[in-house]
Amino acid sequence: MKINQMELQEKMSVLEIIDEMGKSGVLGAGKLAHATKLLAQVIEDKDTSVFLSIAGPMVPGGLRKIIKDLIEKEQIDLIITSSANITHDLLEAFGGSHYRDIHGTDENLCEMGIGRIGDVYTKSEDFEIFEKEIIKLFFEVTKDKNKFSIRDFLYEIGKRIPDENSILNTAARKKTPIYSPGIIDSMLGLQLWMHTQENELILDVVADMHELSDQVYASPKVAAVMLGGGLPKHYALASNLLKGGVDTGIQVTMDRSETGSLSGAPLEEAKSWAKAKCGSNLVTVIGDVTMIFPIMVAGAWEIMSGKK
């Protein structure tokens, strides 16, 4: 089969461009086209539960509203995320922001009270507000109860946030579970630790696995959509191990496989661990999630709207 050369026209839609990539069918273009169509397929399939895992600075990188919209449209069934993304979602929910085009050496930035994530910047004054507001929420949530699963704890926080653009707020309203197995590894975790110096609060990590396993077994099929790697990716895959693995996997990563790290591991490797089923539909797109995922989602939505 010959590779077709991509052809662009003026005023092409996102899906038309993706279709041209699909006609080429090779390298990153072919994989992005495959992943986009696969994403539309699993969202539309009522028998498939979509697990979205999020690692890396996805909220600081601008994906907050896209993730929120996927929850609002009930196109994902649960989220597994790093605690840092929860922290940054809360930062914005409390009136803070993420910034760009701030210049200076890292030493200068530190003196100015500015933290850097690549070319994304945060201000210490926003984190000071975050600290004040999250402490208030801790006291509200624990007023009548002091032991929670992580999922329940995040739900209780989410339903108390007035910002409807918040991932936590939307998930609480739509009853979409959010799991964060590494919750202590963030500014949110630091505040949790500080709160427990003088207050009783117990987060039961194992309790989440009971509920997550129930969701796996109740789902005829599971699709894992993995943005970045790390703990969220592994948690999404490993939660399906006892059922033979996921049926579908879509991975967007910049990590390499040579070092044996999970973040860069090809999804096919998951078959050897029964974290992906033999015969499962798997695709890895190599690239920056903040570039790839918006295109993928826009293309999937266009596919779905064209079928209505």
N, C-alpha and C positions, 0 to 999 in steps of 0.2 A: 504494500500500500504506500502510495506516494504522500509526502508531506505537502500540504497545501500552504502556499504563502499567504500570510495574513494581509487583508486589504482593509484600509480604513477610509471612511467617508465622513464628510462634515455632518455634524449633528447626530452622530450615532448614540444610541442609548448604551448604558452600562452593559446590558445583556448582549447587545449586538457586538460589542467589542469582545466580551467573553466568548461569544460564539465563534468569532474569528480566531481566538486563541485555541478553542476546541478543534477547529478545522486543521490547525497546525498539529495539535495533539501531542506535542512533545515538550520536554523540558518543563520549565516553570509554567509556561503558558498552558500547556496541556493539563498539568496538575491542577492549576487554578480553575480551569473550566470544569474538570472532573469534580473537584471539591464543591464548586458552586452548585452544580446540578445535584450532587449527593446531599448537600445541605437542604435544598428545597424538598428533595424526596423524603428525608427523614422527618422534617418539620410537618409535612403533609400527611405522613403515615400515622394514623391514629393508634396503631399497634406498637409504635416505636416511642420509647421514652428518650428524650434528648438530655444528656448530661453535659453541661458546659463547665469546663475547668479553665481557670484564669490564673496565670502566673505572670510575673513581670509588671511593669508600671502601666497597666492598661487604662486605669482611671486617669492618672496624670497625663497619659499620652492621648487622651481625647475620646476614649471609647465608652465613657460612662453612659451617655444617652442611648447609644446603640444597644448596649446590654440592657438598659432599663426598658427600651422599646420591645426587645425580644421577650422580656418578662411580661410586659403589659399586653402584648399580643398573644400570650400563652403559647409561645413557640419553643420554649425550653421548659423542662420539667423540674430541674434542680440546678443549682450552681455549687461548684466546689472552687474555693478561691483562696489565694494567699491573704493573710491578715492585712498586709499592706494596702491592698486594694480597698478593703473595708475602711481602713483608716482614712484613705484619701477620699472615699465616697462621703464619709462623715465630715471631713474637713470642708468639703463644698456644701454639704447640707447645713453646716453651721455658719455659712456665709463666707468661708475662705475661698481661695482660688489657687490655680496653678498658673505660672507665668512663663513668658519667653522673652528673648532679646534682652537679657540682663548680662552685662559683661564685667569681667574682672577675674583675677586669679582666685583659686579656691580659698586661699588664705584670706583674701579681701572679702570674698563672699561670706566666709565664716564670721568675720568682724562685723559685717553688715546684717547678720542674722538671716542669711539666705542659704538654703540648702539646694544642692544640685542633683538632678537625676538626668544624666546626659545633657540635653539642652532644655530640659524642663526645670523650673525653679520654684521653690516654696519659700514662704516668709515665716519667720519665727512668730510674728505677731498673730498669724492665722492659727498656728499650732497652740498658742497661748489660749485663744478662744476655744479651740478644740478641747483642750485639757479642762477648761472650766465647764464646758457643756457636757462632756462625756462623764465627768464626775457626778453632775446632777442626774444624768440618766442612770448611772450605776445605782444611786440611792433610790431612785424611783422604781427601778426594776426589782431591786432586792428588798423593798419595803415589807413585803409579806412572805417572801420566799428567798432562800439563799443557795439553793442547789438547782442547777440547770444542765441540760445538755448544751453543747455549743450552739446547735441549731435553734433550740428554744430561746437561748439567751439573745442571739442575733435577731430573732423574730420579735422579742420584747423590746429591743432597742429600735428596730425598724418601725414598729407601729407607733412609736412616740416621736418620730421625726416628721416635722411638717412639710419638708421639701419633697414634692411629688416627682421631682427629677432624680431622686435618690434611688440607688439600686436596692438598698435595704428597705426603704419605705415601700417601694413598688412590690418587692418580694413579699413583704408582710401583708400588703393589701390583697395580693393575688394568691396568697398561701403557697408561694414557691419556696421550697426549703433552700437555705444557704448553709453550706458546711465549710468550716475553716479549720482543718485539723492542726494547722500550725498557728493558731490564734495568738499565742504568746509572742511570736516573732514579729513585732511591729511596735509602733508608738501606742497603738491600742493595747497591746500586751503589756507594755510598760505601765500604762495607767491602771490596768487590771492588777498588776503586781503591787503598785503603790496603794491601791484601794484596799487590798487584802492585808496591809500592814496593821490596820486598825478595825477592819470590818470583815465579817464572815461572808465568803463567796466561794462556792465550789462549782467548777465546770467539769462535768463528767464526759470525758472524751469517748469512752467506750459506748455510752448511750447513743451517740450518733450512729454507730455501726449497726445497732439493732434496727433503727428506722431505715437507714440506707439499704441494708440487706433486704428488708421487707419490700422496698421499692424495686430493687433488682428482681426479686422473685415474682413480684406482681406484674412485671412488664414482659409482655410477649417477646419484645425485642428492645435492645438498648443501643443507642448511638452516642458515642463520646466525641464531643467537639472540644479539642484541646488547644487553648491559646497559650503558647509557651509550654514549659515542661515542669520540672520540679515536683514538689509534693502534691499539688492539685492534680497534675496529670496522673501520677501513680495512684492516688486515692480513687480517681475515676475508673481507672483500669482494674485495680486490685479489688474494688468493691464488686466486680463482676466475676471474679475468679471462681467462686463456688458454683456458678451457673455455666461455667465453660467459656466465659469471656464475652466481650462486646460483639455485637453483630455488625456494627459499622464504626469506623474510626476516621475522624478528620483531624489532622494535626497541622498546626502552623508554628514553625520554630526556626530559629536562626542557629541552633546548636548543632554540633557535628557528632557523628557516631563513633569516631575513632577512639575516643577516650573511654568508651563504655558507659558514659553517663546516661541516666534515664532521659534527661531533657533532649538529648540528640539521638536517642535510640530509634531506629526505624520501627514503625508500628508492626511490621511483620515479625519482629523479634518477640512481641507480646504473645504470639501464638505458641511459642515454646513454653510459656508459663501458664497457658490457658487463660490469659487475660484478654485475648482476642480469639474468637472462634476460627477453626479451620474453615476456609471458604468465606470468611468475613470480608466485607468491602472496605478497604483501607486506602487512604491517600494522605500523603505528607506534602505540604507546600512549604518550601524553604523561602523564608522572607520575613520581613518586619511585620508583626501582627497589625500594627497601626496602619500599614498600607494595605495588607492583604484582606483583613477581615471586613472592613467597610465595603470593599468591592464585592467580596463574596456574599455578604448579606444583601446588598443592593441587588445583585444579580439574582439571588434566590427569591427575593420579594417580587422581582419583575417576572420571573418564571411563574410564580404562584398567582400573581394578579392576572397574567395572560390566560390562565386556565379557568378563571371565574366567568 
